[in-house]
């Protein structure tokens, strides 16, 4: 009660000043808002609010974050050859304290920089504009460390977060007004500004040092990189599904991503239409490429053959297509709003993602580009869906009139 009462006193003291949003944000972050509706008009009342919705999404991502910490240490020791590969999700060389320590050492700084820089900018804009600090960045701050390589320099992340928050959201008016997903805007900035750090073509090893002019690290292609180069893939389907593979922090475990999807759907925070249609779109594009290979229209010597020949369903357990479908394509601000529009929006995301993945061997992943592209077209999709419904109703009216 002491902390809460002191924060309440600070709110009252700075009420009406430019610093009021900052103290209100701290109070709201720690405690539920104490404002209630007093007017006698009609209002929709529910137990959820923006803060609770954001917290629900964060809870769905926490298992992926924890798993990513263990996987960071596991990939480190596996690359050095000091442990044997785990067999299955409960492998005894995966869930170890040593792996977790390495993961905490590398992932927590990413998390701290993401939230620190992002929330600082949110506070600055709230003070300048005189509005309340919005809770929208709570999810973005968690998403960013999950979609970047674990060895990304912290200063690069800080610059990218600043760009994503300012250009991707604040210039449009803040949470609810942005047309692009802020987390994907951050990743797009990193991809175009620092492409060598985002290529994902090396296995990261913690504490690499220079020895005789060469780094004490082991290079090796990721799964997508191996397919793109027509090389042999050393991981089995179980490893790909459970997540015992190299990759960005939160995207490797498809099992945990599916659990997160079910949680978001059950709580009605995530759209099952967008998730399902994205998966269908990815499978459809994968089937088309498999048909091209089966028909002999492309040979094994082609640079596109490797990813074209991947079984269509396997595209879902490699790369970040499933993570993007669950946690980023379903962003209610930047996604389509109509039910029919959600089906179209999600299908095109999955379809275009696999197309970019296959035809861009230099960086064989296209999920974030596909989602950003469809973020731009989401309002157009909704517009034509609404206009189509209007025309149908006008036809009904004319028939009844006659």
C-alpha positions in Angstrom: 0.0 0.0 0.0 2.9 2.3 0.7 4.2 2.3 -2.9 0.7 2.6 -4.4 -0.2 5.5 -2.2 3.0 7.3 -2.9 2.5 6.8 -6.7 -1.0 8.2 -6.2 0.3 11.2 -4.5 2.8 11.8 -7.3 0.0 11.5 -9.8 -2.0 14.2 -8.0 1.0 16.4 -7.5 1.9 16.4 -11.2 -1.7 16.3 -12.5 -2.1 18.7 -15.4 1.7 19.0 -16.0 3.8 17.6 -18.9 5.2 14.9 -16.5 1.8 13.5 -15.6 1.8 10.8 -18.4 5.0 9.4 -17.1 3.8 8.9 -13.5 0.4 7.7 -14.7 2.2 5.1 -16.9 4.2 3.8 -13.9 1.1 3.6 -11.8 -0.9 1.8 -14.5 1.9 -0.6 -15.3 2.1 -1.8 -11.6 -1.6 -1.5 -10.7 -5.0 -1.8 -12.4 -6.4 1.6 -13.5 -8.8 3.0 -10.9 -10.9 5.0 -13.3 -14.5 4.0 -13.8 -17.3 5.1 -16.1 -19.6 7.7 -14.5 -21.6 9.1 -17.3 -25.1 7.8 -18.0 -24.7 7.1 -21.7 -24.4 3.7 -23.3 -21.0 2.0 -22.8 -19.7 -1.5 -23.6 -18.2 -2.8 -20.3 -15.9 -5.8 -20.2 -13.2 -7.2 -17.8 -10.4 -6.8 -20.4 -8.5 -3.7 -21.4 -5.5 -2.9 -23.6 -3.0 -3.7 -20.8 -4.6 -7.1 -20.1 -4.7 -7.9 -23.8 -1.0 -7.1 -24.1 -0.2 -9.2 -21.1 -2.1 -12.1 -22.6 0.1 -12.0 -25.7 3.3 -11.7 -23.6 2.2 -14.8 -21.6 1.9 -16.7 -24.8 5.4 -15.8 -25.8 7.2 -16.5 -22.5 7.5 -20.3 -23.1 9.3 -19.5 -26.5 11.6 -17.1 -24.7 12.6 -19.6 -22.0 13.1 -22.3 -24.5 15.2 -20.0 -26.6 17.5 -19.4 -23.7 18.1 -23.1 -23.2 18.6 -23.5 -27.0 21.2 -20.8 -27.1 23.4 -22.6 -24.6 22.6 -26.0 -26.3 23.7 -24.7 -29.7 26.8 -23.2 -28.2 28.0 -26.4 -26.5 26.9 -28.6 -29.5 28.9 -26.5 -31.9 32.0 -26.8 -29.7 31.5 -30.5 -29.5 31.5 -30.7 -25.7 28.0 -32.3 -25.5 26.1 -34.9 -27.6 23.0 -34.0 -29.5 19.8 -34.4 -27.5 17.3 -37.0 -28.7 13.8 -35.6 -28.4 12.2 -32.8 -26.6 13.3 -34.2 -23.1 16.9 -34.8 -24.0 19.2 -34.7 -21.0 21.8 -32.5 -22.7 19.3 -29.8 -23.5 17.5 -28.9 -20.2 20.7 -28.2 -18.2 21.7 -25.3 -16.0 24.8 -24.6 -18.1 22.6 -24.1 -21.2 20.3 -21.8 -19.3 23.1 -19.6 -17.9 24.5 -19.0 -21.4 21.0 -18.2 -22.6 20.3 -15.8 -19.8 23.7 -14.1 -20.4 22.9 -13.4 -24.1 19.1 -13.1 -24.2 18.4 -10.8 -21.2 20.6 -8.0 -22.6 18.6 -8.1 -25.8 15.4 -7.9 -23.7 16.7 -5.1 -21.6 17.8 -3.0 -24.6 14.5 -3.7 -26.4 12.3 -2.5 -23.5 14.7 0.2 -22.3 15.1 2.0 -25.6 11.5 1.5 -26.7 9.8 2.5 -23.5 12.1 5.5 -23.1 11.0 6.8 -26.5 7.4 6.1 -25.6 7.8 8.2 -22.5 9.4 11.0 -24.4 6.6 11.2 -26.9 4.0 11.0 -24.2 5.5 13.9 -22.4 5.9 16.0 -25.6 2.4 15.3 -26.9 0.8 15.3 -23.5 -1.0 12.0 -23.8 -0.9 8.8 -21.8 1.8 6.3 -22.3 0.3 3.5 -24.4 0.7 -0.2 -23.6 1.2 -1.3 -27.2 5.0 -1.5 -26.9 4.7 -4.2 -24.2 4.3 -6.8 -26.8 6.7 -5.3 -29.3 9.4 -5.2 -26.6 9.0 -8.9 -26.1 8.8 -9.8 -29.8 12.0 -8.0 -30.8 14.4 -10.3 -28.9 12.6 -13.3 -30.2 13.0 -12.5 -33.9 16.7 -11.4 -34.0 19.9 -13.5 -34.0 21.2 -14.0 -30.5 24.6 -12.5 -31.3 23.3 -9.2 -32.7 25.3 -6.3 -31.2 23.3 -4.4 -28.7 24.0 -1.0 -30.3 22.5 -2.2 -33.5 19.4 -3.4 -31.7 19.1 0.0 -29.9 19.3 1.9 -33.2 16.8 -0.4 -34.9 14.3 -0.1 -31.9 14.6 3.7 -32.0 13.9 3.6 -35.8 11.0 1.2 -35.5 9.2 3.0 -32.6 9.6 6.5 -34.1 9.1 5.8 -37.8 7.0 2.7 -37.5 4.6 3.9 -34.9 4.9 7.4 -33.4 4.9 9.3 -36.6 1.5 7.8 -37.4 0.1 8.8 -34.0 1.0 5.9 -31.7 -0.6 2.6 -30.8 -3.7 1.9 -32.9 -2.7 4.3 -35.7 0.3 2.6 -37.2 0.0 0.8 -40.5 3.1 -1.4 -40.1 3.9 -3.9 -37.3 6.6 -2.1 -35.2 8.5 -5.3 -34.4 8.7 -6.2 -38.1 9.7 -2.6 -38.9 12.6 -3.1 -36.5 13.6 -6.4 -38.1 13.3 -4.9 -41.6 15.6 -2.0 -40.6 18.2 -4.5 -39.3 17.8 -6.6 -42.5 18.5 -3.7 -44.9 21.0 -1.8 -42.7 23.0 -4.7 -41.4 22.4 -7.7 -43.7 25.4 -9.7 -42.7 24.3 -9.8 -39.1 20.8 -11.0 -40.2 21.8 -13.7 -42.7 21.8 -16.5 -40.1 24.5 -18.5 -42.0 26.7 -19.1 -38.9 26.3 -21.1 -35.7 26.8 -18.7 -32.8 29.4 -19.6 -30.1 29.5 -17.7 -26.9 32.8 -16.1 -25.9 34.5 -16.5 -29.3 38.1 -15.1 -29.2 40.7 -14.4 -31.9 43.3 -17.1 -32.1 46.0 -16.9 -34.8 43.8 -14.6 -36.9 40.7 -16.8 -36.9 37.7 -16.7 -34.6 37.2 -19.5 -32.1 33.8 -20.2 -33.6 32.3 -22.8 -35.9 30.5 -21.8 -39.1 27.7 -23.7 -40.5 24.5 -23.1 -42.5 21.1 -22.9 -40.9 18.4 -25.3 -42.2 17.1 -22.7 -44.7 20.6 -21.8 -45.8 21.5 -25.5 -46.4 18.4 -26.1 -48.5 19.0 -22.9 -50.5 22.6 -24.1 -51.2 21.4 -27.6 -52.1 23.4 -29.0 -49.2 22.6 -31.9 -46.9 20.5 -31.1 -43.9 21.8 -32.6 -40.6 18.6 -32.3 -38.5 15.7 -34.7 -38.4 12.0 -33.7 -38.4 11.7 -34.1 -34.7 14.5 -31.6 -34.1 12.9 -29.2 -36.4 9.5 -29.5 -34.7 10.7 -29.4 -31.1 13.2 -26.6 -31.9 16.6 -28.2 -31.3 18.0 -26.3 -34.2 19.8 -22.9 -34.8 17.7 -19.9 -35.4 16.4 -16.7 -33.9 15.7 -16.9 -30.2 11.9 -17.6 -30.2 11.2 -19.1 -33.6 12.7 -22.6 -33.4 10.2 -24.5 -31.2 7.1 -25.1 -33.4 5.5 -27.1 -30.5 5.6 -24.1 -28.2 4.4 -21.8 -30.9 1.4 -24.1 -31.5 0.6 -24.0 -27.8 0.9 -20.2 -27.9 -1.5 -20.1 -30.9 -4.1 -22.2 -29.0 -3.8 -19.9 -26.0 -4.3 -16.8 -28.0 -7.3 -18.3 -29.9 -8.8 -19.6 -26.6 -8.5 -16.1 -25.0 -9.9 -14.6 -28.3 -6.9 -12.3 -28.6 -5.5 -13.9 -31.8 -7.5 -14.5 -34.9 -7.8 -18.2 -35.8 -8.8 -17.2 -39.3 -5.5 -15.4 -39.9 -3.4 -18.2 -38.4 -5.2 -20.9 -40.3 -5.3 -19.1 -43.7 -1.6 -18.2 -43.4 -0.8 -21.9 -42.9 -3.0 -22.8 -45.9 -1.3 -20.2 -48.1 2.1 -21.5 -47.2 1.1 -25.1 -47.9 -0.5 -24.1 -51.2 2.7 -22.3 -52.4 4.8 -25.3 -51.2 2.6 -27.7 -53.2 3.0 -25.5 -56.3 6.7 -25.7 -56.1 6.7 -29.4 -55.4 4.5 -29.8 -58.6 7.1 -27.8 -60.6 9.9 -30.1 -59.4 7.8 -33.3 -60.0 6.9 -32.1 -63.5 10.6 -31.8 -64.4 10.3 -28.1 -65.1 13.4 -27.4 -63.0 16.6 -29.4 -62.5 18.7 -30.1 -59.5 21.4 -27.9 -60.9 19.2 -24.8 -60.5 19.9 -22.5 -57.5 16.2 -22.6 -56.7 15.9 -26.4 -56.7 16.8 -27.0 -53.0 13.9 -25.1 -51.4 11.5 -26.0 -54.2 12.1 -29.7 -53.6 11.4 -29.4 -49.8 8.1 -31.3 -49.0 5.4 -28.7 -48.9 4.5 -29.4 -45.2 8.1 -29.1 -44.1 8.0 -25.4 -44.8 6.0 -25.0 -41.6 8.7 -26.5 -39.3 11.7 -24.6 -40.8 12.2 -20.9 -40.6 9.8 -18.5 -38.9 6.6 -18.9 -41.0 4.7 -20.3 -38.0 6.0 -17.8 -35.5 5.0 -14.9 -37.9 1.6 -16.4 -38.4 0.8 -16.6 -34.7 2.4 -13.6 -33.1 2.8 -11.0 -35.9 0.3 -11.5 -38.6 -2.5 -11.5 -36.0 -1.6 -8.0 -34.8 -5.1 -6.4 -34.5 -3.9 -3.0 -35.5 -2.2 -3.8 -38.7 -4.2 -6.9 -39.8 -7.4 -7.0 -41.8 -10.5 -6.4 -39.7 -13.3 -8.1 -41.7 -13.8 -11.9 -41.4 -13.5 -12.4 -45.2 -10.6 -10.0 -45.3 -8.7 -12.0 -42.6 -8.9 -15.1 -44.8 -7.5 -13.2 -47.8 -4.9 -11.4 -45.8 -3.6 -14.5 -44.1 -3.6 -16.6 -47.2 -1.5 -14.1 -49.1 1.0 -13.8 -46.2 1.6 -17.5 -46.3 1.7 -17.7 -50.1 4.1 -14.8 -50.6 6.3 -15.9 -47.7 7.2 -19.2 -49.3 7.6 -17.5 -52.7 10.2 -15.1 -51.2 11.8 -17.9 -49.3 12.4 -19.9 -52.5 13.4 -17.1 -54.9 15.7 -15.2 -52.4 18.5 -17.7 -51.8 20.8 -14.9 -50.4 18.4 -14.6 -47.4 16.0 -17.6 -47.6 13.2 -16.2 -45.3 10.4 -14.0 -46.4 7.9 -14.0 -43.6 8.6 -10.5 -42.3 8.6 -9.0 -45.8 5.3 -10.7 -46.6 3.6 -9.5 -43.4 4.8 -6.0 -43.9 3.6 -6.0 -47.5 0.1 -7.2 -46.4 0.0 -4.7 -43.6 0.0 -2.0 -46.3 -2.7 -3.8 -48.3 -4.9 -4.8 -45.3 -7.1 -1.6 -45.5 -7.5 -2.1 -49.2 -8.6 -5.7 -48.7 -11.2 -4.6 -46.1 -12.4 -1.8 -48.3 -13.3 -4.2 -51.2 -14.8 -6.7 -48.8 -17.1 -4.0 -47.4 -17.9 -2.7 -50.8 -18.8 -6.2 -51.9 -21.2 -6.6 -49.0 -22.7 -3.2 -49.8 -23.4 -4.3 -53.4 -25.0 -7.6 -52.3 -27.3 -5.7 -49.9 -28.2 -3.2 -52.6 -29.2 -6.1 -54.9 -31.4 -7.5 -52.2 -33.1 -4.1 -51.8 -33.8 -3.8 -55.5 -35.2 -7.3 -55.7 -37.6 -6.6 -52.8 -38.6 -3.3 -54.2 -39.5 -4.9 -57.6 
